[in-house]
Amino acid sequence: MEKRMYPAGFKGRAKRLTVIDIARVGRLIGTGEDEIRAVIEVETSGGGFDNKGRPKMLFEPHVFWRELGPGQKRTTAEATGLAYQRWGSAPYPKDSYPRLALAMKIDAAAALRSASWGLGQVLGFNHKAAGYASAGDMVEAFCDSETAHLEAMISFIISEDLDDELRRHDWSAFARGYNGAGYATHGYHTKLAAAFKRWQAIPDALAPACPKIGLGSRNDAVRHAQARLTALGFDTKGTDGIFGANTRAATIAFQKSAGLAPDGIIGPISWAALLKEN
């Protein structure tokens, strides 16, 4: 039995992703913003919530058939068109939520595991690879924010050992692992390559905002770092945009707390950690 933790109607805070989130997560797996944005664009056209504020979701009857297993539940689901053995046996409706609601009356946990959710369209049965104990836990988090969508997507990519493919832009290998053996039929690899090429032509949103900074630096990036350090409880004695002794001390204290090399310099790794809670 799936205990419902997600909000009624799957409508939570629906907090949108920020450019800081995209840059931070990209740095965590050694990519830039463009690779992350390419995957998001192909999976959900760039947004994790529908026009009703619910996580974008696609219910998969062939997965429901598998998740139910032999028995009366599967027989009932097949009779009502909610489950069938092979993908493509019937067209999908524009809105999957009514179909999901019917499937949940048969088996709520299996229904949640049989849907693809959020920015990265992570299937519910992959909840462990995405970092959640159950599909219900994952859906609850997804109703709250797109940041949860993105972090789950990255966790899944790492769990499936697809981060190397993403870093080297091997779109065929990445699509095979992320979308399944039939990826070429749907052109996922070519769509990813085209999306990545488009994003490459656009300057990264945070590239100018997160340069390497240290003692003596004077710019808006320092002010940004000082504000983040202060918010996290590391007092820089002001946010004046000047990387002085107090800011260096606060940086070192933060780095130690985050398990990083305490060099007092904020580079890509320290930026990623510093922005993690944003």
C-alpha positions as CSV (number, residue, x, y, z in Angstrom):
1,M,0.0,0.0,0.0
2,E,1.4,3.4,-1.0
3,K,0.9,5.9,1.7
4,R,0.0,9.2,0.2
5,M,2.4,12.0,1.1
6,Y,2.0,14.1,-2.0
7,P,-0.6,17.0,-2.0
8,A,-4.1,16.5,-3.3
9,G,-4.4,16.8,-7.0
10,F,-0.6,16.6,-7.2
11,K,-0.4,20.4,-6.7
12,G,2.3,21.6,-4.4
13,R,4.5,24.7,-4.3
14,A,5.6,24.0,-7.9
15,K,8.8,26.1,-7.3
16,R,10.6,26.7,-10.6
17,L,14.2,25.9,-11.4
18,T,16.7,28.8,-11.3
19,V,19.8,29.2,-13.5
20,I,21.9,28.7,-10.3
21,D,20.4,25.3,-9.8
22,I,21.3,24.3,-13.4
23,A,24.9,25.5,-13.1
24,R,25.3,23.9,-9.7
25,V,24.1,20.5,-10.7
26,G,26.1,20.6,-13.9
27,R,29.3,21.2,-11.9
28,L,28.5,18.3,-9.6
29,I,28.9,15.8,-12.5
30,G,31.5,17.8,-14.4
31,T,29.4,19.2,-17.2
32,G,28.3,22.8,-18.1
33,E,24.8,24.1,-18.3
34,D,24.4,23.1,-21.9
35,E,24.4,19.4,-21.4
36,I,21.8,19.6,-18.6
37,R,19.6,22.0,-20.5
38,A,19.7,19.7,-23.6
39,V,18.4,16.7,-21.6
40,I,15.7,18.9,-20.0
41,E,14.6,20.3,-23.3
42,V,14.3,16.9,-25.0
43,E,12.4,15.3,-22.1
44,T,10.0,18.1,-21.2
45,S,10.5,21.1,-23.5
46,G,12.2,22.8,-20.6
47,G,9.6,22.8,-17.9
48,G,8.8,20.4,-15.1
49,F,5.2,21.5,-14.3
50,D,2.1,21.5,-16.5
51,N,-0.3,24.5,-16.8
52,K,-2.2,23.3,-13.7
53,G,1.0,23.3,-11.6
54,R,1.3,19.5,-11.4
55,P,4.6,17.7,-12.3
56,K,4.6,16.8,-15.9
57,M,3.7,13.2,-16.0
58,L,3.3,10.4,-18.6
59,F,1.5,7.2,-17.5
60,E,2.9,4.2,-19.3
61,P,0.3,1.3,-19.6
62,H,3.0,-1.2,-20.7
63,V,4.9,-0.5,-17.5
64,F,1.8,-0.8,-15.4
65,W,1.2,-4.2,-17.0
66,R,4.6,-5.3,-15.9
67,E,4.4,-3.7,-12.4
68,L,1.1,-5.4,-11.7
69,G,2.2,-8.9,-12.6
70,P,-0.2,-11.8,-13.3
71,G,-3.5,-11.7,-11.4
72,Q,-6.8,-10.1,-11.1
73,K,-5.4,-6.5,-10.9
74,R,-3.7,-6.9,-14.3
75,T,-6.9,-8.5,-15.7
76,T,-8.9,-5.5,-14.5
77,A,-6.4,-3.0,-15.8
78,E,-6.3,-4.7,-19.2
79,A,-10.0,-4.8,-19.5
80,T,-10.2,-1.0,-19.0
81,G,-7.3,-0.2,-21.3
82,L,-5.0,0.9,-18.5
83,A,-2.5,-1.9,-19.1
84,Y,-1.1,-3.7,-22.1
85,Q,2.0,-5.8,-22.7
86,R,3.7,-3.8,-25.5
87,W,4.5,-0.1,-25.8
88,G,2.6,1.6,-28.7
89,S,-0.5,-0.7,-28.5
90,A,-2.7,2.4,-28.1
91,P,-2.2,6.2,-28.4
92,Y,-1.6,8.2,-25.3
93,P,-4.0,10.9,-24.2
94,K,-2.9,14.5,-24.0
95,D,-3.4,14.5,-20.2
96,S,-2.2,11.4,-18.4
97,Y,-3.6,12.3,-14.9
98,P,-7.1,11.0,-15.4
99,R,-5.6,7.7,-16.5
100,L,-3.3,7.7,-13.5
101,A,-6.2,8.3,-11.2
102,L,-8.0,5.2,-12.5
103,A,-4.9,3.1,-12.3
104,M,-4.3,4.2,-8.7
105,K,-7.7,2.8,-7.8
106,I,-6.4,-0.6,-8.9
107,D,-3.0,-0.3,-7.3
108,A,-1.7,3.1,-6.2
109,A,1.9,2.1,-5.7
110,A,2.2,0.3,-9.0
111,A,0.5,3.2,-10.8
112,L,3.0,5.7,-9.4
113,R,5.9,3.4,-10.4
114,S,4.4,3.2,-13.9
115,A,4.6,6.9,-14.7
116,S,7.4,9.2,-15.9
117,W,7.7,12.3,-13.8
118,G,9.1,15.8,-13.9
119,L,11.8,17.6,-15.8
120,G,13.8,14.5,-16.6
121,Q,10.8,12.2,-17.0
122,V,12.2,9.8,-14.4
123,L,10.0,6.6,-14.3
124,G,8.6,6.0,-10.8
125,F,10.1,2.5,-10.7
126,N,13.5,4.1,-10.8
127,H,12.9,5.9,-7.5
128,K,15.8,4.3,-5.8
129,A,18.3,5.3,-8.5
130,A,16.8,8.8,-8.3
131,G,17.5,8.9,-4.5
132,Y,14.1,8.1,-3.0
133,A,12.8,5.2,-0.9
134,S,9.5,5.0,-2.9
135,A,7.8,6.4,-5.9
136,G,5.4,8.2,-3.6
137,D,8.3,10.0,-1.8
138,M,9.7,11.0,-5.2
139,V,6.4,12.4,-6.4
140,E,5.9,14.3,-3.1
141,A,9.3,16.0,-3.7
142,F,8.5,16.6,-7.3
143,C,5.3,18.5,-6.4
144,D,7.3,20.9,-4.4
145,S,10.1,22.0,-6.8
146,E,11.9,21.5,-10.1
147,T,15.1,21.4,-8.2
148,A,14.0,18.1,-6.9
149,H,13.3,17.0,-10.5
150,L,16.8,18.0,-11.6
151,E,18.6,16.4,-8.7
152,A,16.7,13.1,-9.2
153,M,17.5,13.2,-12.9
154,I,21.2,13.6,-12.1
155,S,21.1,10.9,-9.4
156,F,19.6,8.5,-12.0
157,I,22.2,9.5,-14.6
158,I,25.0,8.8,-12.1
159,S,23.4,5.5,-10.9
160,E,23.1,4.3,-14.4
161,D,26.8,5.3,-15.2
162,L,25.6,7.7,-17.9
163,D,27.5,10.7,-16.6
164,D,30.6,9.8,-18.7
165,E,28.5,9.6,-21.8
166,L,27.0,13.0,-21.1
167,R,30.4,14.6,-20.5
168,R,31.8,13.3,-23.7
169,H,28.6,14.1,-25.6
170,D,28.1,10.5,-26.8
171,W,24.4,11.1,-27.4
172,S,23.6,7.7,-28.8
173,A,25.1,5.9,-25.8
174,F,23.4,8.3,-23.4
175,A,20.0,8.0,-25.1
176,R,20.3,4.2,-25.1
177,G,20.9,4.2,-21.3
178,Y,18.4,6.9,-20.5
179,N,15.5,6.2,-22.9
180,G,16.0,2.5,-23.6
181,A,16.9,0.3,-26.6
182,G,14.3,2.0,-28.8
183,Y,15.9,5.4,-28.5
184,A,16.8,5.6,-32.2
185,T,13.2,5.0,-33.3
186,H,12.2,8.2,-31.6
187,G,15.4,10.1,-32.6
188,Y,16.4,10.9,-29.0
189,H,20.1,10.9,-29.8
190,T,19.6,13.4,-32.7
191,K,17.3,15.6,-30.6
192,L,19.8,15.7,-27.8
193,A,22.7,16.6,-30.2
194,A,20.6,19.3,-31.8
195,A,19.5,20.8,-28.4
196,F,23.0,20.8,-27.1
197,K,24.2,22.6,-30.3
198,R,21.6,25.3,-29.7
199,W,22.5,25.8,-26.1
200,Q,26.2,26.0,-26.9
201,A,25.4,29.1,-29.0
202,I,24.0,30.8,-25.9
203,P,26.4,32.1,-23.2
204,D,26.0,30.2,-19.9
205,A,23.9,32.3,-17.6
206,L,26.2,32.0,-14.6
207,A,29.6,31.8,-16.3
208,P,30.3,35.5,-15.6
209,A,28.8,35.3,-12.2
210,C,30.9,32.4,-10.8
211,P,34.5,33.0,-11.7
212,K,37.4,31.8,-9.5
213,I,37.8,34.3,-6.7
214,G,40.2,34.7,-3.7
215,L,42.0,37.1,-1.5
216,G,42.2,40.5,-3.3
217,S,39.3,39.8,-5.7
218,R,36.8,42.7,-6.1
219,N,33.6,42.1,-8.1
220,D,30.0,41.1,-8.0
221,A,30.9,37.5,-7.7
222,V,32.6,38.2,-4.4
223,R,29.4,40.0,-3.2
224,H,27.4,37.0,-4.3
225,A,29.7,34.6,-2.4
226,Q,29.6,36.8,0.7
227,A,25.8,36.8,0.7
228,R,25.8,33.0,0.3
229,L,28.4,32.5,3.0
230,T,26.5,34.8,5.4
231,A,23.2,33.0,4.7
232,L,24.8,29.7,5.6
233,G,26.2,31.0,8.9
234,F,29.7,32.0,7.9
235,D,30.1,35.6,8.7
236,T,32.1,37.7,6.1
237,K,31.6,40.9,8.1
238,G,29.7,42.5,5.3
239,T,28.9,42.1,1.6
240,D,31.0,44.8,0.0
241,G,32.3,42.8,-2.9
242,I,35.9,42.8,-1.6
243,F,37.5,39.5,-0.9
244,G,39.5,40.4,2.3
245,A,40.7,38.5,5.3
246,N,37.2,38.1,6.8
247,T,35.8,36.7,3.6
248,R,38.8,34.4,3.3
249,A,38.3,33.1,6.9
250,A,34.6,32.6,6.3
251,T,35.4,30.7,3.1
252,I,37.9,28.4,4.8
253,A,35.4,27.7,7.6
254,F,32.8,26.8,5.0
255,Q,35.2,24.6,3.0
256,K,36.1,22.7,6.1
257,S,32.4,22.2,7.0
258,A,31.7,20.9,3.4
259,G,34.7,18.5,3.4
260,L,36.6,20.5,0.8
261,A,40.2,21.5,0.7
262,P,40.4,24.7,2.9
263,D,42.4,26.8,0.5
264,G,40.3,30.0,0.9
265,I,39.7,30.2,-2.9
266,I,36.3,29.8,-4.4
267,G,36.6,27.9,-7.6
268,P,34.1,25.5,-9.4
269,I,34.0,22.9,-6.7
270,S,33.5,25.4,-3.9
271,W,30.9,27.3,-5.9
272,A,29.0,24.1,-6.5
273,A,29.0,23.4,-2.7
274,L,28.2,27.0,-1.8
275,L,25.2,27.2,-4.1
276,K,23.9,23.7,-3.2
277,E,21.3,25.0,-0.8
278,N,20.1,27.8,-3.0
